[in-house]
Structures are given as C-alpha cells and as structure tokens.
Amino acid sequence: MTKVRITVDGQLALTTRQFAEEFGLDPASARSAIKRLGHLPVAYLDARTPLYAAVSLRKAMKARPGQGASLRRTVTARVT
C-alpha cells in the first residue's frame, strides 16, 4: 500500500484517518483524542478533511499518562 505524505507550509500533516492508523485507534476515537488534546486543524484537504500538525500530535500522544495511572496504589504488608 502506498503511503501519502501531506505537508502544510513544509511541515508534515496528518488526516484523522492517518492519525488513527498510526496509533491503533478507530476514526471516532482518534477524533475524540484530538479534541481532548486541544488540537485545531492547521488546514483542510477538502471541505470535510481536516489536517493536523503531525509533530505536535505525536508529542501530545506520547506525553499522555497511561490508563489507570492515578488508580495504582502500593500496598505494603507489615509483619509483626
């Protein structure tokens, strides 16, 4: 399969579908993740296809905490 590289002002850009494939998400989850991360489109490929800055999306996805990180507790047993 041929990979298409899209650039906007010389910077790599991703469609929602490309972002979803890269991170193993379905398109709806990718849209939600992009929205939660607070990213806005840098341009539009057509009227329905937003383009997002690839570098900033990748950094934001790698910087997010793991699932359940705040729920982990260390239990210590005391032997008397």
PLY file of the C-alpha trace (Angstrom):
ply
format ascii 1.0
element vertex 80
property float x
property float y
property float z
element edge 79
property int vertex1
property int vertex2
end_header
0.00 0.00 0.00
1.31 3.44 -0.90
1.74 5.96 1.90
0.80 9.55 1.14
2.74 12.31 2.87
0.89 15.61 3.19
2.69 18.81 4.09
1.36 22.21 5.07
3.89 25.04 4.86
6.67 22.46 4.75
5.51 20.65 7.92
4.13 17.11 7.90
0.37 16.96 8.44
-1.95 14.05 9.21
-5.59 13.38 8.45
-7.72 11.90 11.20
-7.60 8.52 9.45
-3.77 8.59 9.23
-3.56 9.55 12.90
-5.94 6.73 13.84
-3.93 4.14 11.90
-0.63 5.29 13.41
-1.88 4.96 16.99
-4.14 1.94 16.52
-7.39 3.81 17.07
-10.66 3.78 15.20
-11.51 7.11 13.49
-14.09 8.12 16.11
-11.61 7.56 18.95
-8.96 9.49 17.02
-11.31 12.46 16.65
-12.05 12.35 20.39
-8.34 12.14 21.26
-7.51 15.10 19.03
-10.32 17.11 20.60
-9.20 16.17 24.16
-5.62 17.14 23.33
-6.91 20.55 22.22
-5.50 20.49 18.70
-7.04 22.53 15.91
-6.63 21.81 12.20
-3.75 23.64 10.51
-5.52 23.35 7.13
-8.17 21.37 5.28
-7.57 18.90 2.46
-11.15 19.42 1.32
-14.34 20.66 2.98
-14.57 17.56 5.22
-10.95 16.53 5.84
-9.00 18.48 8.48
-5.22 18.28 8.59
-3.35 18.34 11.89
0.32 19.08 12.61
1.90 15.63 12.87
4.79 16.55 15.17
2.65 18.22 17.84
0.04 15.41 17.77
2.71 12.75 18.17
4.33 14.60 21.06
1.00 15.07 22.81
0.09 11.39 22.42
3.44 10.24 23.80
3.22 12.64 26.76
-0.19 11.50 27.95
-0.34 9.37 31.10
-1.11 5.67 30.95
-4.61 4.39 31.61
-5.37 3.98 35.28
-2.16 5.67 36.40
-3.95 7.59 39.15
-5.60 4.40 40.46
-2.39 2.49 41.16
-1.60 2.07 44.81
1.25 0.41 46.55
0.17 -1.94 49.30
2.74 -2.74 51.95
2.26 -5.51 54.43
3.74 -5.22 57.86
4.85 -8.33 59.63
4.90 -8.10 63.39
0 1
1 2
2 3
3 4
4 5
5 6
6 7
7 8
8 9
9 10
10 11
11 12
12 13
13 14
14 15
15 16
16 17
17 18
18 19
19 20
20 21
21 22
22 23
23 24
24 25
25 26
26 27
27 28
28 29
29 30
30 31
31 32
32 33
33 34
34 35
35 36
36 37
37 38
38 39
39 40
40 41
41 42
42 43
43 44
44 45
45 46
46 47
47 48
48 49
49 50
50 51
51 52
52 53
53 54
54 55
55 56
56 57
57 58
58 59
59 60
60 61
61 62
62 63
63 64
64 65
65 66
66 67
67 68
68 69
69 70
70 71
71 72
72 73
73 74
74 75
75 76
76 77
77 78
78 79
